[in-house]
Amino acid sequence: MKKEVSNLIKKENRPDRVVIVPCSGIGKTYGTVSREAAYELVENVRPTQTQLVPLSLLVLGDQSSRETAAQNPAITIDGCKLACATKMVQKCGGTVAKDFAVLDVYRKHRELKPRGIAELNEGGIKLATVLAEEAAEVVDSLDIQLKSENNTGGAGNG
């Protein structure tokens, strides 16, 4: 499931997209599941409705990434209970519409035991896919809200 990440990162702020911020837990299995779920969501499941913002760019203070996180609803996917992605989006002034924890999703799908770091096993890949599908449901609900706000000029009249 190797992805060309640079193709997934959109440099311009797209107010019509939901920001996806995955964990940067390099060297950790749940961090890898987090990133793979984000790539699946942004590349295959909801490519026209989502925008990947890497946690590392937020931490490094990349102005464009911070503005994107602050101006759009965000879904964070954290690999551990430290919740770095969620905390960083909030620190940037962003709104976390939904925060996912890989471990919580795994607890609901214990048959999908993730193993591996550089390359996930089949269970890890399937867990990332399940997580991407769960996040897609949130994207869909946010997309409806965004379209409603755009059609009413944000006044909530319709």
C-alpha contacts under 8 A as a table, 3 or more apart, distances in Angstrom:
res1	aa1	res2	aa2	distance
1	M	36	E	7.30
1	M	119	E	7.80
1	M	125	I	7.76
3	K	39	Y	7.23
4	E	7	N	5.77
4	E	8	L	7.19
5	V	8	L	5.17
5	V	9	I	6.62
5	V	39	Y	7.88
6	S	9	I	5.43
7	N	10	K	7.52
8	L	39	Y	7.49
8	L	42	V	6.99
8	L	43	E	6.80
8	L	51	Q	7.46
8	L	52	L	6.25
9	I	51	Q	6.80
9	I	52	L	5.34
9	I	53	V	6.42
9	I	54	P	7.86
10	K	13	N	7.53
10	K	51	Q	6.50
10	K	52	L	7.07
11	K	64	S	7.36
11	K	65	S	7.96
12	E	64	S	7.45
13	N	64	S	7.21
13	N	65	S	7.99
13	N	67	E	7.53
13	N	68	T	5.30
14	R	17	R	5.71
14	R	51	Q	7.78
14	R	68	T	7.45
15	P	18	V	7.92
15	P	68	T	7.89
15	P	71	Q	7.01
15	P	72	N	5.94
16	D	49	Q	7.11
16	D	72	N	7.89
16	D	143	D	7.97
16	D	146	L	6.94
17	R	48	T	7.47
17	R	49	Q	4.81
17	R	50	T	4.80
17	R	51	Q	6.04
17	R	72	N	7.07
17	R	73	P	7.97
17	R	143	D	7.74
18	V	49	Q	6.16
18	V	50	T	4.64
18	V	51	Q	6.06
18	V	72	N	6.19
18	V	73	P	5.43
18	V	74	A	5.68
18	V	75	I	7.22
18	V	139	V	6.61
18	V	142	L	7.50
18	V	143	D	7.70
19	V	50	T	5.81
19	V	51	Q	4.88
19	V	52	L	5.91
19	V	53	V	6.49
19	V	68	T	7.49
19	V	69	A	6.49
19	V	72	N	6.32
19	V	73	P	6.13
19	V	74	A	4.49
19	V	75	I	6.19
20	I	38	A	6.63
20	I	42	V	7.76
20	I	50	T	6.68
20	I	51	Q	5.91
20	I	52	L	4.86
20	I	53	V	6.00
20	I	74	A	5.79
20	I	75	I	5.02
20	I	76	T	5.91
20	I	77	I	7.72
21	V	38	A	7.48
21	V	52	L	6.22
21	V	53	V	5.27
21	V	54	P	5.78
21	V	55	L	6.00
21	V	74	A	7.17
21	V	75	I	6.34
21	V	76	T	4.78
21	V	77	I	6.31
21	V	85	A	6.15
21	V	89	V	7.98
22	P	34	S	5.65
22	P	35	R	5.42
22	P	38	A	6.14
22	P	53	V	7.87
22	P	54	P	6.63
22	P	55	L	6.50
22	P	76	T	5.70
22	P	77	I	4.61
22	P	78	D	6.15
22	P	85	A	6.26
23	C	31	G	5.55
23	C	34	S	5.89
23	C	35	R	6.42
23	C	55	L	6.56
23	C	76	T	7.80
23	C	77	I	5.97
23	C	78	D	4.88
23	C	79	G	5.67
23	C	83	A	7.99
23	C	84	C	6.92
23	C	85	A	5.66
24	S	31	G	6.13
24	S	35	R	7.48
24	S	54	P	7.79
24	S	55	L	6.25
24	S	56	S	6.90
24	S	85	A	7.99
25	G	28	K	5.54
25	G	30	Y	7.50
25	G	31	G	4.33
25	G	32	T	7.01
25	G	79	G	6.66
26	I	31	G	6.30
26	I	32	T	7.05
27	G	31	G	7.51
27	G	32	T	7.73
27	G	117	I	5.89
27	G	118	A	7.69
28	K	31	G	5.20
28	K	32	T	6.35
28	K	117	I	6.00
29	T	32	T	5.12
29	T	33	V	6.34
29	T	114	P	6.82
29	T	115	R	6.25
29	T	116	G	5.84
29	T	117	I	4.97
29	T	120	L	7.64
30	Y	33	V	4.93
30	Y	34	S	6.13
30	Y	79	G	4.75
30	Y	80	C	7.15
30	Y	102	V	6.18
30	Y	103	L	7.31
30	Y	114	P	7.58
31	G	34	S	4.97
31	G	35	R	6.34
31	G	78	D	7.20
31	G	79	G	4.54
31	G	80	C	7.65
32	T	35	R	5.21
32	T	36	E	6.07
32	T	79	G	7.89
32	T	117	I	6.09
32	T	118	A	7.57
32	T	120	L	7.53
33	V	36	E	5.12
33	V	37	A	6.00
33	V	79	G	7.52
33	V	102	V	7.16
33	V	114	P	7.64
33	V	120	L	7.64
33	V	124	G	6.28
33	V	125	I	7.20
33	V	127	L	7.20
33	V	128	A	5.29
34	S	37	A	5.24
34	S	38	A	6.30
34	S	77	I	5.68
34	S	78	D	6.41
34	S	79	G	5.88
34	S	102	V	6.42
34	S	128	A	6.82
35	R	38	A	5.02
35	R	39	Y	6.15
35	R	77	I	7.91
36	E	39	Y	5.05
36	E	40	E	6.08
36	E	125	I	7.53
36	E	128	A	5.86
37	A	40	E	5.11
37	A	41	L	6.11
37	A	128	A	4.31
37	A	129	T	5.92
37	A	130	V	7.98
37	A	131	L	5.95
37	A	132	A	4.90
38	A	41	L	5.09
38	A	42	V	6.07
38	A	52	L	7.38
38	A	77	I	7.55
38	A	132	A	6.55
39	Y	42	V	5.23
39	Y	43	E	5.66
39	Y	44	N	7.81
39	Y	52	L	7.87
40	E	43	E	5.33
40	E	44	N	5.34
40	E	45	V	6.26
40	E	128	A	7.73
40	E	129	T	6.83
40	E	132	A	6.27
41	L	44	N	5.75
41	L	45	V	4.67
41	L	46	R	5.57
41	L	47	P	6.96
41	L	50	T	7.71
41	L	132	A	5.08
41	L	133	E	7.37
41	L	135	A	7.54
41	L	136	A	6.84
42	V	45	V	6.43
42	V	46	R	5.60
42	V	47	P	4.73
42	V	48	T	7.97
42	V	49	Q	7.98
42	V	50	T	5.60
42	V	51	Q	6.38
42	V	52	L	6.55
43	E	46	R	6.93
43	E	47	P	5.09
44	N	47	P	5.89
45	V	132	A	7.37
45	V	133	E	7.36
45	V	136	A	6.99
46	R	49	Q	5.44
46	R	50	T	6.10
46	R	136	A	6.68
46	R	139	V	7.86
47	P	50	T	5.70
47	P	51	Q	7.69
49	Q	139	V	7.27
49	Q	143	D	7.16
50	T	139	V	7.63
53	V	57	L	7.36
53	V	58	L	7.83
53	V	65	S	6.33
53	V	68	T	7.98
53	V	69	A	7.51
54	P	57	L	5.58
54	P	58	L	6.93
55	L	58	L	5.17
55	L	59	V	6.24
55	L	85	A	6.08
55	L	88	M	7.53
56	S	59	V	5.06
56	S	60	L	6.07
57	L	60	L	5.06
57	L	61	G	6.22
57	L	62	D	5.29
57	L	65	S	6.41
57	L	66	R	7.94
58	L	61	G	5.18
58	L	62	D	5.84
58	L	65	S	6.08
58	L	66	R	5.69
58	L	88	M	6.90
58	L	89	V	7.72
58	L	92	C	7.75
59	V	62	D	7.71
59	V	88	M	7.13
61	G	65	S	7.91
61	G	66	R	6.89
62	D	65	S	5.46
62	D	66	R	6.16
63	Q	66	R	5.11
63	Q	67	E	6.09
64	S	67	E	5.17
64	S	68	T	6.13
65	S	68	T	5.03
65	S	69	A	6.16
66	R	69	A	5.09
66	R	70	A	6.07
66	R	89	V	7.93
66	R	92	C	5.83
67	E	70	A	4.98
67	E	71	Q	5.98
67	E	92	C	7.72
68	T	71	Q	5.31
68	T	72	N	6.13
69	A	72	N	5.76
69	A	73	P	7.40
69	A	74	A	6.76
69	A	89	V	6.12
69	A	92	C	6.81
69	A	93	G	7.58
69	A	94	G	5.33
69	A	95	T	7.87
70	A	73	P	7.91
70	A	89	V	7.24
70	A	92	C	5.82
70	A	93	G	4.96
70	A	94	G	3.76
70	A	95	T	6.91
71	Q	94	G	6.52
72	N	94	G	7.07
72	N	95	T	7.34
73	P	94	G	7.11
73	P	95	T	5.54
73	P	96	V	6.20
73	P	97	A	5.83
73	P	142	L	7.78
74	A	89	V	7.69
74	A	94	G	7.24
74	A	95	T	6.10
74	A	96	V	4.77
74	A	97	A	5.50
74	A	98	K	7.04
75	I	96	V	5.83
75	I	97	A	5.79
75	I	98	K	5.02
75	I	99	D	5.70
75	I	100	F	7.50
75	I	135	A	7.49
76	T	85	A	5.84
76	T	86	T	5.59
76	T	96	V	6.92
76	T	98	K	6.59
76	T	99	D	4.75
76	T	100	F	6.02
77	I	85	A	6.85
77	I	86	T	7.70
77	I	99	D	6.02
77	I	100	F	4.72
77	I	101	A	5.81
77	I	102	V	6.94
78	D	81	K	7.43
78	D	82	L	7.93
78	D	83	A	5.30
78	D	84	C	6.83
78	D	85	A	6.01
78	D	86	T	7.23
78	D	99	D	7.41
78	D	100	F	6.13
78	D	101	A	4.86
78	D	102	V	6.26
79	G	83	A	7.32
79	G	101	A	5.97
79	G	102	V	5.31
79	G	103	L	7.02
80	C	83	A	6.09
80	C	101	A	6.70
80	C	102	V	7.20
80	C	103	L	7.03
81	K	101	A	7.52
83	A	86	T	5.43
83	A	87	K	6.20
83	A	101	A	7.86
84	C	87	K	5.14
84	C	88	M	5.97
85	A	88	M	5.24
85	A	89	V	6.27
86	T	89	V	5.40
86	T	90	Q	6.36
86	T	96	V	6.84
86	T	99	D	6.55
87	K	90	Q	5.18
87	K	91	K	6.09
88	M	91	K	4.89
88	M	92	C	6.23
89	V	92	C	5.16
89	V	93	G	6.62
89	V	94	G	5.18
89	V	95	T	7.09
89	V	96	V	6.98
90	Q	93	G	5.11
90	Q	94	G	4.98
90	Q	95	T	6.31
90	Q	96	V	7.01
91	K	94	G	7.20
96	V	99	D	6.54
98	K	138	V	7.35
100	F	104	D	7.62
100	F	105	V	7.81
100	F	135	A	7.93
101	A	104	D	5.36
101	A	105	V	6.65
102	V	105	V	5.22
102	V	106	Y	6.13
102	V	131	L	7.61
103	L	106	Y	4.93
103	L	107	R	6.14
104	D	107	R	5.10
104	D	108	K	6.71
105	V	108	K	5.29
105	V	109	H	6.44
105	V	127	L	7.77
105	V	131	L	6.75
106	Y	109	H	4.89
106	Y	110	R	5.58
106	Y	112	L	6.91
106	Y	113	K	7.37
106	Y	127	L	6.97
107	R	110	R	5.49
109	H	112	L	5.72
109	H	127	L	7.57
110	R	113	K	6.11
111	E	123	G	7.51
112	L	122	E	7.98
112	L	123	G	4.27
112	L	124	G	6.35
112	L	126	K	6.62
112	L	127	L	5.72
113	K	123	G	5.13
113	K	124	G	6.20
113	K	127	L	7.77
114	P	120	L	6.66
114	P	121	N	6.27
114	P	122	E	7.59
114	P	123	G	5.08
114	P	124	G	3.74
114	P	125	I	7.52
114	P	127	L	7.19
115	R	120	L	5.72
115	R	121	N	5.47
115	R	123	G	7.37
115	R	124	G	6.16
116	G	119	E	5.50
116	G	120	L	4.61
116	G	121	N	6.12
116	G	124	G	7.91
117	I	120	L	5.94
120	L	123	G	7.64
120	L	124	G	5.27
120	L	125	I	6.04
121	N	124	G	5.26
121	N	125	I	6.34
122	E	125	I	5.12
122	E	126	K	6.13
123	G	126	K	5.14
123	G	127	L	6.04
124	G	127	L	4.98
124	G	128	A	6.15
125	I	128	A	5.11
125	I	129	T	6.29
126	K	129	T	4.96
126	K	130	V	6.20
127	L	130	V	5.07
127	L	131	L	6.14
128	A	131	L	5.05
128	A	132	A	6.10
129	T	132	A	5.01
129	T	133	E	6.24
130	V	133	E	5.14
130	V	134	E	6.28
131	L	134	E	5.08
131	L	135	A	6.16
132	A	135	A	5.07
132	A	136	A	6.05
133	E	136	A	4.90
133	E	137	E	6.60
134	E	137	E	5.42
134	E	138	V	7.01
135	A	138	V	5.18
135	A	139	V	6.30
136	A	139	V	4.82
136	A	140	D	6.10
137	E	140	D	5.12
137	E	141	S	6.46
138	V	141	S	5.17
138	V	142	L	6.18
139	V	142	L	5.07
139	V	143	D	5.87
140	D	143	D	4.97
140	D	144	I	6.31
141	S	144	I	5.27
141	S	145	Q	6.47
142	L	145	Q	4.98
142	L	146	L	6.07
143	D	146	L	5.01
143	D	147	K	6.07
144	I	147	K	5.22
144	I	148	S	6.10
145	Q	148	S	5.06
145	Q	149	E	6.16
146	L	149	E	5.13
146	L	150	N	6.11
147	K	150	N	5.04
147	K	151	N	6.06
148	S	151	N	5.17
148	S	152	T	6.20
148	S	154	G	7.72
148	S	156	G	7.44
148	S	158	G	6.90
149	E	152	T	5.20
149	E	153	G	5.69
149	E	154	G	4.22
149	E	155	A	6.86
149	E	156	G	6.24
150	N	153	G	5.11
150	N	154	G	6.02
151	N	154	G	7.55
151	N	158	G	8.00
152	T	155	A	5.62
152	T	156	G	6.03
152	T	157	N	5.95
152	T	158	G	6.28
153	G	156	G	7.66
